[in-house]
Amino acid sequence: MNPAIYNLPTGYRGDTYGPITFRFYNSSGSGINLNGVSGALQVRQAQDLPVVVQWMTADSSMQISNNIVTLLPKSASCMRMMPGVYSYDLQLISGTSTRTYLKGTLPIDGDITSL
């Protein structure tokens, strides 16, 4: 099954970003139980380039409960990447099964004011 495409809201270089909440439903409209699932979302300029920002259940920057995945706010210091359009995907892991649920872009606009 291919991941759904969802382009994240535009971020601004050097500004706090988030929170962002995703809700997952099956084809009949019922929430998908994600309790006990771990996950990661990584943002990169391109597939083979280093991660510029990430959310993970392992570091508690991503929370998963029932059918909801929440990306907690990233501080301004974490969002200092250069302006551009970045790619991401969201993988959720349950036992030995890994599934990429979402993929898309994260546009970053340049800031004018720098504190």
N, CA and C atoms as an extended XYZ file, in Angstrom:
345
Properties=species:S:1:pos:R:3:atomname:S:1:resname:S:1:resid:I:1 pbc="F F F"
N         0.834       -1.174        0.000 N   MET     1
C         0.000        0.000        0.000 CA  MET     1
C         0.886        1.246        0.000 C   MET     1
N         0.638        2.161       -0.910 N   ASN     2
C         1.430        3.381       -0.997 CA  ASN     2
C         1.006        4.381        0.067 C   ASN     2
N         1.966        5.181        0.559 N   PRO     3
C         1.613        6.192        1.556 CA  PRO     3
C         0.748        7.293        0.937 C   PRO     3
N        -0.092        7.877        1.771 N   ALA     4
C        -0.874        9.036        1.350 CA  ALA     4
C         0.063       10.237        1.254 C   ALA     4
N        -0.263       11.158        0.372 N   ILE     5
C         0.545       12.372        0.229 CA  ILE     5
C        -0.127       13.497        0.999 C   ILE     5
N         0.633       14.098        1.896 N   TYR     6
C         0.170       15.247        2.665 CA  TYR     6
C         1.341       16.211        2.794 C   TYR     6
N         1.188       17.405        2.267 N   ASN     7
C         2.236       18.413        2.372 CA  ASN     7
C         2.042       19.202        3.658 C   ASN     7
N         3.077       19.221        4.476 N   LEU     8
C         3.024       19.889        5.771 CA  LEU     8
C         2.885       21.404        5.600 C   LEU     8
N         2.337       22.087        6.602 N   PRO     9
C         2.235       23.546        6.539 CA  PRO     9
C         3.621       24.187        6.437 C   PRO     9
N         3.680       25.320        5.755 N   THR    10
C         4.940       26.040        5.592 CA  THR    10
C         5.488       26.469        6.946 C   THR    10
N         6.779       26.256        7.126 N   GLY    11
C         7.479       26.723        8.311 CA  GLY    11
C         8.326       27.936        7.964 C   GLY    11
N         8.744       28.642        8.973 N   TYR    12
C         9.584       29.816        8.774 CA  TYR    12
C        10.907       29.581        9.481 C   TYR    12
N        11.981       29.768        8.749 N   ARG    13
C        13.323       29.533        9.274 CA  ARG    13
C        13.494       30.271       10.602 C   ARG    13
N        13.897       29.552       11.625 N   GLY    14
C        14.166       30.141       12.929 CA  GLY    14
C        12.947       30.364       13.799 C   GLY    14
N        11.754       29.911       13.361 N   ASP    15
C        10.543       30.024       14.179 CA  ASP    15
C        10.160       28.660       14.734 C   ASP    15
N         9.521       28.654       15.888 N   THR    16
C         8.978       27.422       16.440 CA  THR    16
C         7.974       26.843       15.451 C   THR    16
N         7.991       25.511       15.292 N   TYR    17
C         7.128       24.835       14.309 CA  TYR    17
C         6.312       23.760       15.010 C   TYR    17
N         5.009       23.787       14.820 N   GLY    18
C         4.136       22.771       15.391 CA  GLY    18
C         3.328       23.348       16.538 C   GLY    18
N         2.494       22.533       17.147 N   PRO    19
C         2.325       21.090       16.949 CA  PRO    19
C         1.496       20.780       15.700 C   PRO    19
N         1.624       19.548       15.247 N   ILE    20
C         0.857       19.043       14.112 CA  ILE    20
C         0.240       17.710       14.539 C   ILE    20
N        -1.039       17.552       14.245 N   THR    21
C        -1.755       16.340       14.631 CA  THR    21
C        -2.296       15.639       13.394 C   THR    21
N        -2.084       14.337       13.329 N   PHE    22
C        -2.639       13.486       12.273 CA  PHE    22
C        -3.627       12.519       12.929 C   PHE    22
N        -4.738       12.273       12.270 N   ARG    23
C        -5.721       11.288       12.725 CA  ARG    23
C        -5.868       10.238       11.624 C   ARG    23
N        -5.768        8.979       12.010 N   PHE    24
C        -5.803        7.890       11.037 CA  PHE    24
C        -7.095        7.085       11.163 C   PHE    24
N        -7.748        6.868        9.997 N   TYR    25
C        -9.003        6.138        9.922 CA  TYR    25
C        -8.904        5.048        8.864 C   TYR    25
N        -9.660        3.975        9.063 N   ASN    26
C        -9.720        2.936        8.040 CA  ASN    26
C       -10.776        3.312        7.001 C   ASN    26
N       -10.959        2.471        5.994 N   SER    27
C       -11.859        2.790        4.882 CA  SER    27
C       -13.333        2.908        5.306 C   SER    27
N       -13.695        2.337        6.449 N   SER    28
C       -15.079        2.457        6.926 CA  SER    28
C       -15.275        3.657        7.843 C   SER    28
N       -14.196        4.428        8.076 N   GLY    29
C       -14.300        5.642        8.887 CA  GLY    29
C       -14.022        5.453       10.355 C   GLY    29
N       -13.658        4.250       10.761 N   SER    30
C       -13.314        4.004       12.162 CA  SER    30
C       -11.843        4.338       12.398 C   SER    30
N       -11.544        4.845       13.587 N   GLY    31
C       -10.161        5.152       13.928 CA  GLY    31
C        -9.311        3.898       13.975 C   GLY    31
N        -8.089        3.992       13.449 N   ILE    32
C        -7.133        2.886       13.496 CA  ILE    32
C        -6.447        2.919       14.854 C   ILE    32
N        -6.506        1.816       15.598 N   ASN    33
C        -5.879        1.761       16.917 CA  ASN    33
C        -4.358        1.692       16.757 C   ASN    33
N        -3.689        2.751       17.161 N   LEU    34
C        -2.231        2.818       17.056 CA  LEU    34
C        -1.552        2.693       18.416 C   LEU    34
N        -2.303        2.326       19.453 N   ASN    35
C        -1.689        2.169       20.775 CA  ASN    35
C        -0.582        1.125       20.716 C   ASN    35
N         0.554        1.423       21.318 N   GLY    36
C         1.687        0.509       21.325 CA  GLY    36
C         2.573        0.607       20.104 C   GLY    36
N         2.213        1.464       19.151 N   VAL    37
C         2.991        1.649       17.922 CA  VAL    37
C         4.050        2.723       18.172 C   VAL    37
N         5.222        2.561       17.585 N   SER    38
C         6.250        3.601       17.635 CA  SER    38
C         6.376        4.212       16.252 C   SER    38
N         7.034        5.362       16.174 N   GLY    39
C         7.122        5.999       14.875 CA  GLY    39
C         8.238        7.009       14.765 C   GLY    39
N         8.451        7.436       13.527 N   ALA    40
C         9.456        8.455       13.221 CA  ALA    40
C         9.037        9.204       11.965 C   ALA    40
N         9.310       10.487       11.957 N   LEU    41
C         9.131       11.327       10.785 CA  LEU    41
C        10.426       12.091       10.604 C   LEU    41
N        11.075       11.917        9.456 N   GLN    42
C        12.336       12.586        9.167 CA  GLN    42
C        12.174       13.502        7.969 C   GLN    42
N        12.828       14.668        8.055 N   VAL    43
C        12.790       15.665        6.993 CA  VAL    43
C        14.201       15.808        6.433 C   VAL    43
N        14.308       15.760        5.095 N   ARG    44
C        15.599       15.875        4.411 CA  ARG    44
C        15.428       16.721        3.151 C   ARG    44
N        16.541       17.285        2.654 N   GLN    45
C        16.498       17.992        1.375 CA  GLN    45
C        16.308       17.005        0.234 C   GLN    45
N        16.907       15.856        0.345 N   ALA    46
C        16.793       14.785       -0.650 CA  ALA    46
C        17.034       13.468        0.079 C   ALA    46
N        16.650       12.375       -0.552 N   GLN    47
C        16.686       11.061        0.080 CA  GLN    47
C        18.038       10.710        0.694 C   GLN    47
N        19.128       11.004        0.016 N   ASP    48
C        20.444       10.577        0.499 CA  ASP    48
C        21.170       11.636        1.327 C   ASP    48
N        20.530       12.761        1.605 N   LEU    49
C        21.155       13.830        2.385 CA  LEU    49
C        20.798       13.684        3.858 C   LEU    49
N        21.564       14.344        4.736 N   PRO    50
C        21.319       14.205        6.177 CA  PRO    50
C        19.930       14.713        6.601 C   PRO    50
N        19.453       14.169        7.706 N   VAL    51
C        18.195       14.602        8.316 CA  VAL    51
C        18.391       16.026        8.836 C   VAL    51
N        17.428       16.922        8.527 N   VAL    52
C        17.518       18.301        9.016 CA  VAL    52
C        16.642       18.529       10.246 C   VAL    52
N        15.571       17.779       10.366 N   VAL    53
C        14.728       17.811       11.572 CA  VAL    53
C        13.944       16.508       11.606 C   VAL    53
N        13.638       16.022       12.821 N   GLN    54
C        12.896       14.775       12.929 CA  GLN    54
C        12.051       14.759       14.193 C   GLN    54
N        11.004       13.952       14.143 N   TRP    55
C        10.159       13.667       15.296 CA  TRP    55
C        10.174       12.163       15.472 C   TRP    55
N        10.278       11.701       16.734 N   MET    56
C        10.333       10.271       17.010 CA  MET    56
C         9.648        9.966       18.339 C   MET    56
N         9.006        8.807       18.415 N   THR    57
C         8.482        8.385       19.706 CA  THR    57
C         9.643        8.078       20.656 C   THR    57
N        10.780        7.645       20.114 N   ALA    58
C        11.932        7.279       20.947 CA  ALA    58
C        12.456        8.454       21.764 C   ALA    58
N        12.327        9.685       21.253 N   ASP    59
C        12.797       10.855       22.022 CA  ASP    59
C        11.624       11.695       22.546 C   ASP    59
N        10.411       11.154       22.451 N   SER    60
C         9.180       11.791       22.940 CA  SER    60
C         8.803       13.078       22.214 C   SER    60
N         9.370       13.332       21.035 N   SER    61
C         8.955       14.490       20.241 CA  SER    61
C         7.729       14.159       19.398 C   SER    61
N         7.381       12.860       19.335 N   MET    62
C         6.167       12.371       18.672 CA  MET    62
C         5.387       11.562       19.697 C   MET    62
N         4.091       11.828       19.786 N   GLN    63
C         3.228       11.070       20.686 CA  GLN    63
C         2.155       10.355       19.862 C   GLN    63
N         1.875        9.104       20.258 N   ILE    64
C         0.856        8.311       19.565 CA  ILE    64
C        -0.128        7.792       20.605 C   ILE    64
N        -1.425        8.050       20.356 N   SER    65
C        -2.464        7.577       21.252 CA  SER    65
C        -3.732        7.328       20.441 C   SER    65
N        -4.327        6.140       20.618 N   ASN    66
C        -5.516        5.749       19.871 CA  ASN    66
C        -5.234        5.857       18.372 C   ASN    66
N        -5.916        6.738       17.650 N   ASN    67
C        -5.676        6.893       16.211 CA  ASN    67
C        -4.985        8.225       15.895 C   ASN    67
N        -4.366        8.830       16.913 N   ILE    68
C        -3.789       10.170       16.763 CA  ILE    68
C        -2.266       10.132       16.908 C   ILE    68
N        -1.588       10.755       15.939 N   VAL    69
C        -0.137       10.956       15.996 CA  VAL    69
C         0.084       12.458       16.092 C   VAL    69
N         0.798       12.884       17.134 N   THR    70
C         1.060       14.305       17.349 CA  THR    70
C         2.558       14.571       17.265 C   THR    70
N         2.907       15.526       16.410 N   LEU    71
C         4.277       16.021       16.348 CA  LEU    71
C         4.342       17.239       17.267 C   LEU    71
N         5.110       17.124       18.331 N   LEU    72
C         5.203       18.223       19.286 CA  LEU    72
C         6.004       19.378       18.688 C   LEU    72
N         5.823       20.598       19.201 N   PRO    73
C         6.527       21.755       18.630 CA  PRO    73
C         8.046       21.570       18.640 C   PRO    73
N         8.667       22.009       17.554 N   LYS    74
C        10.130       22.065       17.457 CA  LYS    74
C        10.553       23.495       17.754 C   LYS    74
N        11.584       23.638       18.533 N   SER    75
C        12.058       24.964       18.918 CA  SER    75
C        12.646       25.705       17.721 C   SER    75
N        12.743       27.010       17.870 N   ALA    76
C        13.316       27.855       16.818 CA  ALA    76
C        14.729       27.398       16.452 C   ALA    76
N        15.494       26.952       17.440 N   SER    77
C        16.874       26.524       17.161 CA  SER    77
C        16.919       25.254       16.323 C   SER    77
N        15.878       24.427       16.377 N   CYS    78
C        15.809       23.215       15.546 CA  CYS    78
C        15.395       23.519       14.114 C   CYS    78
N        14.845       24.700       13.889 N   MET    79
C        14.272       25.048       12.584 CA  MET    79
C        15.145       26.065       11.847 C   MET    79
N        16.448       25.929       11.956 N   ARG    80
C        17.379       26.869       11.335 CA  ARG    80
C        17.846       26.418        9.953 C   ARG    80
N        17.132       25.482        9.314 N   MET    81
C        17.544       25.028        7.991 CA  MET    81
C        17.350       26.139        6.966 C   MET    81
N        18.058       26.032        5.865 N   MET    82
C        17.966       27.036        4.807 CA  MET    82
C        16.585       26.982        4.151 C   MET    82
N        16.092       28.114        3.654 N   PRO    83
C        14.810       28.113        2.954 CA  PRO    83
C        14.835       27.132        1.776 C   PRO    83
N        13.712       26.502        1.522 N   GLY    84
C        13.601       25.546        0.424 CA  GLY    84
C        12.430       24.623        0.671 C   GLY    84
N        12.293       23.628       -0.186 N   VAL    85
C        11.237       22.626       -0.047 CA  VAL    85
C        11.911       21.301        0.291 C   VAL    85
N        11.569       20.773        1.429 N   TYR    86
C        12.149       19.541        1.945 CA  TYR    86
C        11.144       18.397        1.801 C   TYR    86
N        11.640       17.176        1.834 N   SER    87
C        10.784       15.985        1.756 CA  SER    87
C        10.759       15.284        3.105 C   SER    87
N         9.650       14.601        3.368 N   TYR    88
C         9.531       13.830        4.608 CA  TYR    88
C         8.718       12.574        4.332 C   TYR    88
N         8.814       11.633        5.262 N   ASP    89
C         7.828       10.567        5.338 CA  ASP    89
C         7.638       10.170        6.795 C   ASP    89
N         6.501        9.566        7.064 N   LEU    90
C         6.132        9.138        8.412 CA  LEU    90
C         6.022        7.629        8.416 C   LEU    90
N         6.864        6.978        9.221 N   GLN    91
C         6.827        5.519        9.353 CA  GLN    91
C         6.352        5.162       10.753 C   GLN    91
N         5.465        4.184       10.814 N   LEU    92
C         4.984        3.648       12.083 CA  LEU    92
C         5.369        2.186       12.156 C   LEU    92
N         5.827        1.782       13.352 N   ILE    93
C         6.344        0.433       13.553 CA  ILE    93
C         5.511       -0.275       14.613 C   ILE    93
N         5.008       -1.463       14.270 N   SER    94
C         4.268       -2.293       15.202 CA  SER    94
C         4.872       -3.682       15.154 C   SER    94
N         5.533       -4.082       16.233 N   GLY    95
C         6.221       -5.379       16.251 CA  GLY    95
C         7.308       -5.404       15.199 C   GLY    95
N         7.218       -6.354       14.259 N   THR    96
C         8.223       -6.455       13.190 CA  THR    96
C         7.736       -5.806       11.893 C   THR    96
N         6.583       -5.166       11.944 N   SER    97
C         6.000       -4.557       10.753 CA  SER    97
C         6.233       -3.040       10.736 C   SER    97
N         6.758       -2.549        9.623 N   THR    98
C         6.963       -1.113        9.421 CA  THR    98
C         6.128       -0.674        8.232 C   THR    98
N         5.417        0.440        8.404 N   ARG    99
C         4.583        0.951        7.316 CA  ARG    99
C         4.757        2.459        7.200 C   ARG    99
N         4.938        2.926        5.974 N   THR   100
C         5.012        4.364        5.707 CA  THR   100
C         3.596        4.828        5.400 C   THR   100
N         3.045        5.629        6.308 N   TYR   101
C         1.662        6.093        6.178 CA  TYR   101
C         1.547        7.364        5.350 C   TYR   101
N         2.508        8.267        5.494 N   LEU   102
C         2.440        9.567        4.832 CA  LEU   102
C         3.771        9.928        4.217 C   LEU   102
N         3.710       10.755        3.174 N   LYS   103
C         4.900       11.367        2.616 CA  LYS   103
C         4.476       12.703        2.023 C   LYS   103
N         5.457       13.576        1.835 N   GLY   104
C         5.132       14.865        1.251 CA  GLY   104
C         6.277       15.839        1.406 C   GLY   104
N         5.920       17.100        1.412 N   THR   105
C         6.934       18.151        1.498 CA  THR   105
C         6.720       19.017        2.732 C   THR   105
N         7.783       19.681        3.119 N   LEU   106
C         7.768       20.698        4.161 CA  LEU   106
C         8.471       21.922        3.602 C   LEU   106
N         7.704       22.934        3.171 N   PRO   107
C         8.334       24.156        2.665 CA  PRO   107
C         8.825       25.021        3.832 C   PRO   107
N         9.989       25.577        3.689 N   ILE   108
C        10.549       26.498        4.683 CA  ILE   108
C        10.805       27.827        4.012 C   ILE   108
N        10.164       28.871        4.528 N   ASP   109
C        10.404       30.233        4.026 CA  ASP   109
C        11.528       30.877        4.816 C   ASP   109
N        12.250       31.770        4.164 N   GLY   110
C        13.326       32.500        4.826 CA  GLY   110
C        12.769       33.562        5.740 C   GLY   110
N        13.484       33.818        6.817 N   ASP   111
C        13.072       34.851        7.738 CA  ASP   111
C        13.754       36.182        7.381 C   ASP   111
N        13.121       37.254        7.729 N   ILE   112
C        13.673       38.581        7.530 CA  ILE   112
C        14.368       39.029        8.820 C   ILE   112
N        13.642       38.873        9.927 N   THR   113
C        14.171       39.265       11.229 CA  THR   113
C        14.917       38.084       11.832 C   THR   113
N        16.078       38.329       12.368 N   SER   114
C        16.877       37.279       12.981 CA  SER   114
C        17.245       37.707       14.396 C   SER   114
N        16.749       36.939       15.374 N   LEU   115
C        17.040       37.235       16.782 CA  LEU   115
C        18.071       36.290       17.329 C   LEU   115
